[in-house]
Amino acid sequence: MNRLQKFVEHGAERPGRTAYAFNATVLPEPEAGFNWRPVAGFSAGDEVLKDPRLKTVFQTAIKRGFAIVSRD
């Protein structure tokens, strides 16, 4: 797939990080007790319109192959 995708870490007790990548194979290992899951229906254009700060995150994903956003 040639589009930027959104992945979230799912675990039993708390929410995990969010990652953006073109391919799940380039993602780093999830934290212990978590696994990466793709977010269906993700649109990078829609997301950046909602939150312009994501532009730099998306630029990082394009340069490095992925970008991670830590939970707050």
mmCIF file of the N, C-alpha and C atoms, coordinates in Angstrom:
data_MODEL
# 
_entry.id   MODEL 
# 
loop_
_atom_site.group_PDB 
_atom_site.id 
_atom_site.type_symbol 
_atom_site.label_atom_id 
_atom_site.label_alt_id 
_atom_site.label_comp_id 
_atom_site.label_asym_id 
_atom_site.label_entity_id 
_atom_site.label_seq_id 
_atom_site.pdbx_PDB_ins_code 
_atom_site.Cartn_x 
_atom_site.Cartn_y 
_atom_site.Cartn_z 
_atom_site.occupancy 
_atom_site.B_iso_or_equiv 
_atom_site.pdbx_formal_charge 
_atom_site.auth_seq_id 
_atom_site.auth_comp_id 
_atom_site.auth_asym_id 
_atom_site.auth_atom_id 
_atom_site.pdbx_PDB_model_num 
ATOM 1   N N  . MET A 1 1  ? 0.843   -1.183 0.000  1.00 0.00 ? 1  MET A N  1 
ATOM 2   C CA . MET A 1 1  ? 0.000   0.000  0.000  1.00 0.00 ? 1  MET A CA 1 
ATOM 3   C C  . MET A 1 1  ? 0.884   1.242  0.000  1.00 0.00 ? 1  MET A C  1 
ATOM 4   N N  . ASN A 1 2  ? 0.557   2.224  -0.790 1.00 0.00 ? 2  ASN A N  1 
ATOM 5   C CA . ASN A 1 2  ? 1.367   3.427  -0.928 1.00 0.00 ? 2  ASN A CA 1 
ATOM 6   C C  . ASN A 1 2  ? 0.900   4.594  -0.068 1.00 0.00 ? 2  ASN A C  1 
ATOM 7   N N  . ARG A 1 3  ? -0.110  4.377  0.727  1.00 0.00 ? 3  ARG A N  1 
ATOM 8   C CA . ARG A 1 3  ? -0.642  5.472  1.541  1.00 0.00 ? 3  ARG A CA 1 
ATOM 9   C C  . ARG A 1 3  ? -0.147  5.371  2.978  1.00 0.00 ? 3  ARG A C  1 
ATOM 10  N N  . LEU A 1 4  ? -0.070  6.526  3.611  1.00 0.00 ? 4  LEU A N  1 
ATOM 11  C CA . LEU A 1 4  ? 0.283   6.556  5.020  1.00 0.00 ? 4  LEU A CA 1 
ATOM 12  C C  . LEU A 1 4  ? -0.849  5.898  5.804  1.00 0.00 ? 4  LEU A C  1 
ATOM 13  N N  . GLN A 1 5  ? -0.485  5.026  6.715  1.00 0.00 ? 5  GLN A N  1 
ATOM 14  C CA . GLN A 1 5  ? -1.460  4.320  7.534  1.00 0.00 ? 5  GLN A CA 1 
ATOM 15  C C  . GLN A 1 5  ? -1.260  4.677  8.999  1.00 0.00 ? 5  GLN A C  1 
ATOM 16  N N  . LYS A 1 6  ? -2.317  4.513  9.761  1.00 0.00 ? 6  LYS A N  1 
ATOM 17  C CA . LYS A 1 6  ? -2.278  4.771  11.197 1.00 0.00 ? 6  LYS A CA 1 
ATOM 18  C C  . LYS A 1 6  ? -2.396  3.434  11.921 1.00 0.00 ? 6  LYS A C  1 
ATOM 19  N N  . PHE A 1 7  ? -1.551  3.254  12.945 1.00 0.00 ? 7  PHE A N  1 
ATOM 20  C CA . PHE A 1 7  ? -1.573  2.059  13.762 1.00 0.00 ? 7  PHE A CA 1 
ATOM 21  C C  . PHE A 1 7  ? -1.644  2.489  15.225 1.00 0.00 ? 7  PHE A C  1 
ATOM 22  N N  . VAL A 1 8  ? -2.325  1.706  16.040 1.00 0.00 ? 8  VAL A N  1 
ATOM 23  C CA . VAL A 1 8  ? -2.367  1.974  17.474 1.00 0.00 ? 8  VAL A CA 1 
ATOM 24  C C  . VAL A 1 8  ? -1.939  0.725  18.212 1.00 0.00 ? 8  VAL A C  1 
ATOM 25  N N  . GLU A 1 9  ? -1.289  0.935  19.340 1.00 0.00 ? 9  GLU A N  1 
ATOM 26  C CA . GLU A 1 9  ? -0.918  -0.188 20.194 1.00 0.00 ? 9  GLU A CA 1 
ATOM 27  C C  . GLU A 1 9  ? -2.135  -0.551 21.040 1.00 0.00 ? 9  GLU A C  1 
ATOM 28  N N  . HIS A 1 10 ? -2.477  -1.824 21.032 1.00 0.00 ? 10 HIS A N  1 
ATOM 29  C CA . HIS A 1 10 ? -3.568  -2.307 21.870 1.00 0.00 ? 10 HIS A CA 1 
ATOM 30  C C  . HIS A 1 10 ? -2.988  -3.202 22.937 1.00 0.00 ? 10 HIS A C  1 
ATOM 31  N N  . GLY A 1 11 ? -3.441  -2.974 24.153 1.00 0.00 ? 11 GLY A N  1 
ATOM 32  C CA . GLY A 1 11 ? -3.021  -3.787 25.279 1.00 0.00 ? 11 GLY A CA 1 
ATOM 33  C C  . GLY A 1 11 ? -4.192  -3.972 26.218 1.00 0.00 ? 11 GLY A C  1 
ATOM 34  N N  . ALA A 1 12 ? -3.993  -4.743 27.226 1.00 0.00 ? 12 ALA A N  1 
ATOM 35  C CA . ALA A 1 12 ? -5.085  -5.092 28.125 1.00 0.00 ? 12 ALA A CA 1 
ATOM 36  C C  . ALA A 1 12 ? -5.474  -3.982 29.098 1.00 0.00 ? 12 ALA A C  1 
ATOM 37  N N  . GLU A 1 13 ? -4.506  -3.226 29.584 1.00 0.00 ? 13 GLU A N  1 
ATOM 38  C CA . GLU A 1 13 ? -4.809  -2.342 30.709 1.00 0.00 ? 13 GLU A CA 1 
ATOM 39  C C  . GLU A 1 13 ? -4.892  -0.855 30.386 1.00 0.00 ? 13 GLU A C  1 
ATOM 40  N N  . ARG A 1 14 ? -4.164  -0.392 29.398 1.00 0.00 ? 14 ARG A N  1 
ATOM 41  C CA . ARG A 1 14 ? -4.133  1.048  29.137 1.00 0.00 ? 14 ARG A CA 1 
ATOM 42  C C  . ARG A 1 14 ? -3.932  1.287  27.647 1.00 0.00 ? 14 ARG A C  1 
ATOM 43  N N  . PRO A 1 15 ? -4.246  2.489  27.196 1.00 0.00 ? 15 PRO A N  1 
ATOM 44  C CA . PRO A 1 15 ? -4.004  2.774  25.773 1.00 0.00 ? 15 PRO A CA 1 
ATOM 45  C C  . PRO A 1 15 ? -2.509  2.872  25.494 1.00 0.00 ? 15 PRO A C  1 
ATOM 46  N N  . GLY A 1 16 ? -2.138  2.554  24.283 1.00 0.00 ? 16 GLY A N  1 
ATOM 47  C CA . GLY A 1 16 ? -0.741  2.596  23.889 1.00 0.00 ? 16 GLY A CA 1 
ATOM 48  C C  . GLY A 1 16 ? -0.435  3.782  22.996 1.00 0.00 ? 16 GLY A C  1 
ATOM 49  N N  . ARG A 1 17 ? 0.670   3.667  22.286 1.00 0.00 ? 17 ARG A N  1 
ATOM 50  C CA . ARG A 1 17 ? 1.121   4.725  21.392 1.00 0.00 ? 17 ARG A CA 1 
ATOM 51  C C  . ARG A 1 17 ? 0.390   4.647  20.056 1.00 0.00 ? 17 ARG A C  1 
ATOM 52  N N  . THR A 1 18 ? 0.566   5.699  19.269 1.00 0.00 ? 18 THR A N  1 
ATOM 53  C CA . THR A 1 18 ? 0.048   5.745  17.911 1.00 0.00 ? 18 THR A CA 1 
ATOM 54  C C  . THR A 1 18 ? 1.233   5.837  16.972 1.00 0.00 ? 18 THR A C  1 
ATOM 55  N N  . ALA A 1 19 ? 1.156   5.127  15.863 1.00 0.00 ? 19 ALA A N  1 
ATOM 56  C CA . ALA A 1 19 ? 2.232   5.150  14.877 1.00 0.00 ? 19 ALA A CA 1 
ATOM 57  C C  . ALA A 1 19 ? 1.652   5.429  13.503 1.00 0.00 ? 19 ALA A C  1 
ATOM 58  N N  . TYR A 1 20 ? 2.452   6.077  12.678 1.00 0.00 ? 20 TYR A N  1 
ATOM 59  C CA . TYR A 1 20 ? 2.086   6.340  11.284 1.00 0.00 ? 20 TYR A CA 1 
ATOM 60  C C  . TYR A 1 20 ? 3.200   5.765  10.425 1.00 0.00 ? 20 TYR A C  1 
ATOM 61  N N  . ALA A 1 21 ? 2.815   4.966  9.435  1.00 0.00 ? 21 ALA A N  1 
ATOM 62  C CA . ALA A 1 21 ? 3.801   4.330  8.561  1.00 0.00 ? 21 ALA A CA 1 
ATOM 63  C C  . ALA A 1 21 ? 3.132   3.928  7.260  1.00 0.00 ? 21 ALA A C  1 
ATOM 64  N N  . PHE A 1 22 ? 3.964   3.675  6.252  1.00 0.00 ? 22 PHE A N  1 
ATOM 65  C CA . PHE A 1 22 ? 3.448   3.194  4.983  1.00 0.00 ? 22 PHE A CA 1 
ATOM 66  C C  . PHE A 1 22 ? 3.263   1.680  5.006  1.00 0.00 ? 22 PHE A C  1 
ATOM 67  N N  . ASN A 1 23 ? 3.918   1.002  5.954  1.00 0.00 ? 23 ASN A N  1 
ATOM 68  C CA . ASN A 1 23 ? 3.893   -0.443 5.998  1.00 0.00 ? 23 ASN A CA 1 
ATOM 69  C C  . ASN A 1 23 ? 4.122   -0.882 7.443  1.00 0.00 ? 23 ASN A C  1 
ATOM 70  N N  . ALA A 1 24 ? 3.359   -1.831 7.925  1.00 0.00 ? 24 ALA A N  1 
ATOM 71  C CA . ALA A 1 24 ? 3.482   -2.296 9.309  1.00 0.00 ? 24 ALA A CA 1 
ATOM 72  C C  . ALA A 1 24 ? 4.828   -2.943 9.592  1.00 0.00 ? 24 ALA A C  1 
ATOM 73  N N  . THR A 1 25 ? 5.501   -3.444 8.562  1.00 0.00 ? 25 THR A N  1 
ATOM 74  C CA . THR A 1 25 ? 6.774   -4.141 8.785  1.00 0.00 ? 25 THR A CA 1 
ATOM 75  C C  . THR A 1 25 ? 7.889   -3.209 9.243  1.00 0.00 ? 25 THR A C  1 
ATOM 76  N N  . VAL A 1 26 ? 7.742   -1.916 9.057  1.00 0.00 ? 26 VAL A N  1 
ATOM 77  C CA . VAL A 1 26 ? 8.786   -0.978 9.473  1.00 0.00 ? 26 VAL A CA 1 
ATOM 78  C C  . VAL A 1 26 ? 8.576   -0.447 10.889 1.00 0.00 ? 26 VAL A C  1 
ATOM 79  N N  . LEU A 1 27 ? 7.464   -0.793 11.516 1.00 0.00 ? 27 LEU A N  1 
ATOM 80  C CA . LEU A 1 27 ? 7.188   -0.306 12.864 1.00 0.00 ? 27 LEU A CA 1 
ATOM 81  C C  . LEU A 1 27 ? 8.142   -0.951 13.868 1.00 0.00 ? 27 LEU A C  1 
ATOM 82  N N  . PRO A 1 28 ? 8.501   -0.205 14.909 1.00 0.00 ? 28 PRO A N  1 
ATOM 83  C CA . PRO A 1 28 ? 9.321   -0.806 15.962 1.00 0.00 ? 28 PRO A CA 1 
ATOM 84  C C  . PRO A 1 28 ? 8.482   -1.816 16.749 1.00 0.00 ? 28 PRO A C  1 
ATOM 85  N N  . GLU A 1 29 ? 9.142   -2.594 17.547 1.00 0.00 ? 29 GLU A N  1 
ATOM 86  C CA . GLU A 1 29 ? 8.420   -3.554 18.388 1.00 0.00 ? 29 GLU A CA 1 
ATOM 87  C C  . GLU A 1 29 ? 7.444   -2.794 19.295 1.00 0.00 ? 29 GLU A C  1 
ATOM 88  N N  . PRO A 1 30 ? 6.247   -3.323 19.477 1.00 0.00 ? 30 PRO A N  1 
ATOM 89  C CA . PRO A 1 30 ? 5.323   -2.684 20.417 1.00 0.00 ? 30 PRO A CA 1 
ATOM 90  C C  . PRO A 1 30 ? 5.841   -2.852 21.839 1.00 0.00 ? 30 PRO A C  1 
ATOM 91  N N  . GLU A 1 31 ? 5.321   -2.025 22.726 1.00 0.00 ? 31 GLU A N  1 
ATOM 92  C CA . GLU A 1 31 ? 5.709   -2.153 24.124 1.00 0.00 ? 31 GLU A CA 1 
ATOM 93  C C  . GLU A 1 31 ? 5.231   -3.496 24.651 1.00 0.00 ? 31 GLU A C  1 
ATOM 94  N N  . ALA A 1 32 ? 5.817   -3.952 25.735 1.00 0.00 ? 32 ALA A N  1 
ATOM 95  C CA . ALA A 1 32 ? 5.474   -5.251 26.317 1.00 0.00 ? 32 ALA A CA 1 
ATOM 96  C C  . ALA A 1 32 ? 3.975   -5.317 26.616 1.00 0.00 ? 32 ALA A C  1 
ATOM 97  N N  . GLY A 1 33 ? 3.348   -6.385 26.172 1.00 0.00 ? 33 GLY A N  1 
ATOM 98  C CA . GLY A 1 33 ? 1.927   -6.580 26.413 1.00 0.00 ? 33 GLY A CA 1 
ATOM 99  C C  . GLY A 1 33 ? 1.021   -5.916 25.394 1.00 0.00 ? 33 GLY A C  1 
ATOM 100 N N  . PHE A 1 34 ? 1.605   -5.321 24.363 1.00 0.00 ? 34 PHE A N  1 
ATOM 101 C CA . PHE A 1 34 ? 0.842   -4.619 23.340 1.00 0.00 ? 34 PHE A CA 1 
ATOM 102 C C  . PHE A 1 34 ? 1.089   -5.250 21.981 1.00 0.00 ? 34 PHE A C  1 
ATOM 103 N N  . ASN A 1 35 ? 0.214   -4.922 21.017 1.00 0.00 ? 35 ASN A N  1 
ATOM 104 C CA . ASN A 1 35 ? 0.459   -5.260 19.625 1.00 0.00 ? 35 ASN A CA 1 
ATOM 105 C C  . ASN A 1 35 ? -0.079  -4.129 18.758 1.00 0.00 ? 35 ASN A C  1 
ATOM 106 N N  . TRP A 1 36 ? 0.522   -3.972 17.589 1.00 0.00 ? 36 TRP A N  1 
ATOM 107 C CA . TRP A 1 36 ? 0.110   -2.926 16.660 1.00 0.00 ? 36 TRP A CA 1 
ATOM 108 C C  . TRP A 1 36 ? -1.124  -3.376 15.890 1.00 0.00 ? 36 TRP A C  1 
ATOM 109 N N  . ARG A 1 37 ? -2.104  -2.481 15.774 1.00 0.00 ? 37 ARG A N  1 
ATOM 110 C CA . ARG A 1 37 ? -3.299  -2.755 14.974 1.00 0.00 ? 37 ARG A CA 1 
ATOM 111 C C  . ARG A 1 37 ? -3.549  -1.575 14.044 1.00 0.00 ? 37 ARG A C  1 
ATOM 112 N N  . PRO A 1 38 ? -3.852  -1.860 12.774 1.00 0.00 ? 38 PRO A N  1 
ATOM 113 C CA . PRO A 1 38 ? -4.150  -0.762 11.843 1.00 0.00 ? 38 PRO A CA 1 
ATOM 114 C C  . PRO A 1 38 ? -5.502  -0.144 12.158 1.00 0.00 ? 38 PRO A C  1 
ATOM 115 N N  . VAL A 1 39 ? -5.627  1.137  11.852 1.00 0.00 ? 39 VAL A N  1 
ATOM 116 C CA . VAL A 1 39 ? -6.882  1.862  12.029 1.00 0.00 ? 39 VAL A CA 1 
ATOM 117 C C  . VAL A 1 39 ? -7.566  1.945  10.667 1.00 0.00 ? 39 VAL A C  1 
ATOM 118 N N  . ALA A 1 40 ? -8.710  1.292  10.550 1.00 0.00 ? 40 ALA A N  1 
ATOM 119 C CA . ALA A 1 40 ? -9.454  1.292  9.287  1.00 0.00 ? 40 ALA A CA 1 
ATOM 120 C C  . ALA A 1 40 ? -10.056 2.672  9.028  1.00 0.00 ? 40 ALA A C  1 
ATOM 121 N N  . GLY A 1 41 ? -10.080 3.060  7.779  1.00 0.00 ? 41 GLY A N  1 
ATOM 122 C CA . GLY A 1 41 ? -10.701 4.320  7.393  1.00 0.00 ? 41 GLY A CA 1 
ATOM 123 C C  . GLY A 1 41 ? -9.877  5.557  7.687  1.00 0.00 ? 41 GLY A C  1 
ATOM 124 N N  . PHE A 1 42 ? -8.602  5.382  8.023  1.00 0.00 ? 42 PHE A N  1 
ATOM 125 C CA . PHE A 1 42 ? -7.737  6.532  8.313  1.00 0.00 ? 42 PHE A CA 1 
ATOM 126 C C  . PHE A 1 42 ? -7.473  7.325  7.042  1.00 0.00 ? 42 PHE A C  1 
ATOM 127 N N  . SER A 1 43 ? -7.592  8.642  7.149  1.00 0.00 ? 43 SER A N  1 
ATOM 128 C CA . SER A 1 43 ? -7.285  9.552  6.052  1.00 0.00 ? 43 SER A CA 1 
ATOM 129 C C  . SER A 1 43 ? -6.321  10.606 6.569  1.00 0.00 ? 43 SER A C  1 
ATOM 130 N N  . ALA A 1 44 ? -5.086  10.584 6.063  1.00 0.00 ? 44 ALA A N  1 
ATOM 131 C CA . ALA A 1 44 ? -4.079  11.554 6.508  1.00 0.00 ? 44 ALA A CA 1 
ATOM 132 C C  . ALA A 1 44 ? -4.559  12.983 6.259  1.00 0.00 ? 44 ALA A C  1 
ATOM 133 N N  . GLY A 1 45 ? -5.190  13.220 5.125  1.00 0.00 ? 45 GLY A N  1 
ATOM 134 C CA . GLY A 1 45 ? -5.689  14.567 4.810  1.00 0.00 ? 45 GLY A CA 1 
ATOM 135 C C  . GLY A 1 45 ? -6.712  15.048 5.810  1.00 0.00 ? 45 GLY A C  1 
ATOM 136 N N  . ASP A 1 46 ? -7.657  14.200 6.153  1.00 0.00 ? 46 ASP A N  1 
ATOM 137 C CA . ASP A 1 46 ? -8.675  14.570 7.131  1.00 0.00 ? 46 ASP A CA 1 
ATOM 138 C C  . ASP A 1 46 ? -8.056  14.826 8.498  1.00 0.00 ? 46 ASP A C  1 
ATOM 139 N N  . GLU A 1 47 ? -7.112  13.966 8.884  1.00 0.00 ? 47 GLU A N  1 
ATOM 140 C CA . GLU A 1 47 ? -6.490  14.111 10.199 1.00 0.00 ? 47 GLU A CA 1 
ATOM 141 C C  . GLU A 1 47 ? -5.674  15.394 10.320 1.00 0.00 ? 47 GLU A C  1 
ATOM 142 N N  . VAL A 1 48 ? -4.932  15.749 9.286  1.00 0.00 ? 48 VAL A N  1 
ATOM 143 C CA . VAL A 1 48 ? -4.107  16.957 9.358  1.00 0.00 ? 48 VAL A CA 1 
ATOM 144 C C  . VAL A 1 48 ? -4.987  18.213 9.333  1.00 0.00 ? 48 VAL A C  1 
ATOM 145 N N  . LEU A 1 49 ? -6.157  18.129 8.715  1.00 0.00 ? 49 LEU A N  1 
ATOM 146 C CA . LEU A 1 49 ? -7.085  19.266 8.775  1.00 0.00 ? 49 LEU A CA 1 
ATOM 147 C C  . LEU A 1 49 ? -7.644  19.445 10.181 1.00 0.00 ? 49 LEU A C  1 
ATOM 148 N N  . LYS A 1 50 ? -7.845  18.353 10.895 1.00 0.00 ? 50 LYS A N  1 
ATOM 149 C CA . LYS A 1 50 ? -8.336  18.418 12.275 1.00 0.00 ? 50 LYS A CA 1 
ATOM 150 C C  . LYS A 1 50 ? -7.248  18.884 13.234 1.00 0.00 ? 50 LYS A C  1 
ATOM 151 N N  . ASP A 1 51 ? -6.011  18.452 12.974 1.00 0.00 ? 51 ASP A N  1 
ATOM 152 C CA . ASP A 1 51 ? -4.896  18.770 13.866 1.00 0.00 ? 51 ASP A CA 1 
ATOM 153 C C  . ASP A 1 51 ? -3.653  19.074 13.025 1.00 0.00 ? 51 ASP A C  1 
ATOM 154 N N  . PRO A 1 52 ? -3.419  20.357 12.712 1.00 0.00 ? 52 PRO A N  1 
ATOM 155 C CA . PRO A 1 52 ? -2.281  20.730 11.861 1.00 0.00 ? 52 PRO A CA 1 
ATOM 156 C C  . PRO A 1 52 ? -0.917  20.323 12.427 1.00 0.00 ? 52 PRO A C  1 
ATOM 157 N N  . ARG A 1 53 ? -0.823  20.054 13.728 1.00 0.00 ? 53 ARG A N  1 
ATOM 158 C CA . ARG A 1 53 ? 0.450   19.625 14.318 1.00 0.00 ? 53 ARG A CA 1 
ATOM 159 C C  . ARG A 1 53 ? 0.902   18.276 13.774 1.00 0.00 ? 53 ARG A C  1 
ATOM 160 N N  . LEU A 1 54 ? -0.031  17.504 13.220 1.00 0.00 ? 54 LEU A N  1 
ATOM 161 C CA . LEU A 1 54 ? 0.325   16.207 12.656 1.00 0.00 ? 54 LEU A CA 1 
ATOM 162 C C  . LEU A 1 54 ? 1.180   16.325 11.399 1.00 0.00 ? 54 LEU A C  1 
ATOM 163 N N  . LYS A 1 55 ? 1.218   17.507 10.803 1.00 0.00 ? 55 LYS A N  1 
ATOM 164 C CA . LYS A 1 55 ? 2.023   17.695 9.586  1.00 0.00 ? 55 LYS A CA 1 
ATOM 165 C C  . LYS A 1 55 ? 3.473   17.295 9.832  1.00 0.00 ? 55 LYS A C  1 
ATOM 166 N N  . THR A 1 56 ? 4.051   17.712 10.946 1.00 0.00 ? 56 THR A N  1 
ATOM 167 C CA . THR A 1 56 ? 5.446   17.365 11.239 1.00 0.00 ? 56 THR A CA 1 
ATOM 168 C C  . THR A 1 56 ? 5.598   15.873 11.532 1.00 0.00 ? 56 THR A C  1 
ATOM 169 N N  . VAL A 1 57 ? 4.589   15.278 12.145 1.00 0.00 ? 57 VAL A N  1 
ATOM 170 C CA . VAL A 1 57 ? 4.615   13.837 12.405 1.00 0.00 ? 57 VAL A CA 1 
ATOM 171 C C  . VAL A 1 57 ? 4.610   13.083 11.083 1.00 0.00 ? 57 VAL A C  1 
ATOM 172 N N  . PHE A 1 58 ? 3.750   13.505 10.162 1.00 0.00 ? 58 PHE A N  1 
ATOM 173 C CA . PHE A 1 58 ? 3.661   12.856 8.856  1.00 0.00 ? 58 PHE A CA 1 
ATOM 174 C C  . PHE A 1 58 ? 4.959   13.045 8.064  1.00 0.00 ? 58 PHE A C  1 
ATOM 175 N N  . GLN A 1 59 ? 5.579   14.208 8.183  1.00 0.00 ? 59 GLN A N  1 
ATOM 176 C CA . GLN A 1 59 ? 6.852   14.446 7.498  1.00 0.00 ? 59 GLN A CA 1 
ATOM 177 C C  . GLN A 1 59 ? 7.927   13.493 8.030  1.00 0.00 ? 59 GLN A C  1 
ATOM 178 N N  . THR A 1 60 ? 7.928   13.270 9.339  1.00 0.00 ? 60 THR A N  1 
ATOM 179 C CA . THR A 1 60 ? 8.871   12.327 9.940  1.00 0.00 ? 60 THR A CA 1 
ATOM 180 C C  . THR A 1 60 ? 8.624   10.921 9.414  1.00 0.00 ? 60 THR A C  1 
ATOM 181 N N  . ALA A 1 61 ? 7.363   10.530 9.319  1.00 0.00 ? 61 ALA A N  1 
ATOM 182 C CA . ALA A 1 61 ? 7.025   9.195  8.807  1.00 0.00 ? 61 ALA A CA 1 
ATOM 183 C C  . ALA A 1 61 ? 7.507   9.022  7.370  1.00 0.00 ? 61 ALA A C  1 
ATOM 184 N N  . ILE A 1 62 ? 7.403   10.072 6.582  1.00 0.00 ? 62 ILE A N  1 
ATOM 185 C CA . ILE A 1 62 ? 7.853   10.004 5.190  1.00 0.00 ? 62 ILE A CA 1 
ATOM 186 C C  . ILE A 1 62 ? 9.380   9.859  5.133  1.00 0.00 ? 62 ILE A C  1 
ATOM 187 N N  . LYS A 1 63 ? 10.093  10.588 5.991  1.00 0.00 ? 63 LYS A N  1 
ATOM 188 C CA . LYS A 1 63 ? 11.563  10.547 5.977  1.00 0.00 ? 63 LYS A CA 1 
ATOM 189 C C  . LYS A 1 63 ? 12.125  9.268  6.569  1.00 0.00 ? 63 LYS A C  1 
ATOM 190 N N  . ARG A 1 64 ? 11.568  8.824  7.716  1.00 0.00 ? 64 ARG A N  1 
ATOM 191 C CA . ARG A 1 64 ? 12.124  7.686  8.450  1.00 0.00 ? 64 ARG A CA 1 
ATOM 192 C C  . ARG A 1 64 ? 11.435  6.364  8.148  1.00 0.00 ? 64 ARG A C  1 
ATOM 193 N N  . GLY A 1 65 ? 10.268  6.442  7.537  1.00 0.00 ? 65 GLY A N  1 
ATOM 194 C CA . GLY A 1 65 ? 9.490   5.234  7.296  1.00 0.00 ? 65 GLY A CA 1 
ATOM 195 C C  . GLY A 1 65 ? 8.376   5.047  8.296  1.00 0.00 ? 65 GLY A C  1 
ATOM 196 N N  . PHE A 1 66 ? 8.512   5.683  9.451  1.00 0.00 ? 66 PHE A N  1 
ATOM 197 C CA . PHE A 1 66 ? 7.459   5.651  10.467 1.00 0.00 ? 66 PHE A CA 1 
ATOM 198 C C  . PHE A 1 66 ? 7.660   6.800  11.444 1.00 0.00 ? 66 PHE A C  1 
ATOM 199 N N  . ALA A 1 67 ? 6.606   7.112  12.174 1.00 0.00 ? 67 ALA A N  1 
ATOM 200 C CA . ALA A 1 67 ? 6.670   8.097  13.251 1.00 0.00 ? 67 ALA A CA 1 
ATOM 201 C C  . ALA A 1 67 ? 5.796   7.601  14.387 1.00 0.00 ? 67 ALA A C  1 
ATOM 202 N N  . ILE A 1 68 ? 6.259   7.785  15.603 1.00 0.00 ? 68 ILE A N  1 
ATOM 203 C CA . ILE A 1 68 ? 5.534   7.342  16.793 1.00 0.00 ? 68 ILE A CA 1 
ATOM 204 C C  . ILE A 1 68 ? 5.073   8.556  17.573 1.00 0.00 ? 68 ILE A C  1 
ATOM 205 N N  . VAL A 1 69 ? 3.831   8.517  18.015 1.00 0.00 ? 69 VAL A N  1 
ATOM 206 C CA . VAL A 1 69 ? 3.298   9.553  18.905 1.00 0.00 ? 69 VAL A CA 1 
ATOM 207 C C  . VAL A 1 69 ? 2.998   8.877  20.228 1.00 0.00 ? 69 VAL A C  1 
ATOM 208 N N  . SER A 1 70 ? 3.688   9.309  21.265 1.00 0.00 ? 70 SER A N  1 
ATOM 209 C CA . SER A 1 70 ? 3.491   8.713  22.591 1.00 0.00 ? 70 SER A CA 1 
ATOM 210 C C  . SER A 1 70 ? 2.152   9.126  23.162 1.00 0.00 ? 70 SER A C  1 
ATOM 211 N N  . ARG A 1 71 ? 1.648   8.282  24.019 1.00 0.00 ? 71 ARG A N  1 
ATOM 212 C CA . ARG A 1 71 ? 0.396   8.623  24.705 1.00 0.00 ? 71 ARG A CA 1 
ATOM 213 C C  . ARG A 1 71 ? 0.682   9.774  25.656 1.00 0.00 ? 71 ARG A C  1 
ATOM 214 N N  . ASP A 1 72 ? -0.326  10.531 25.942 1.00 0.00 ? 72 ASP A N  1 
ATOM 215 C CA . ASP A 1 72 ? -0.151  11.700 26.816 1.00 0.00 ? 72 ASP A CA 1 
ATOM 216 C C  . ASP A 1 72 ? -0.053  11.341 28.263 1.00 0.00 ? 72 ASP A C  1 
# 
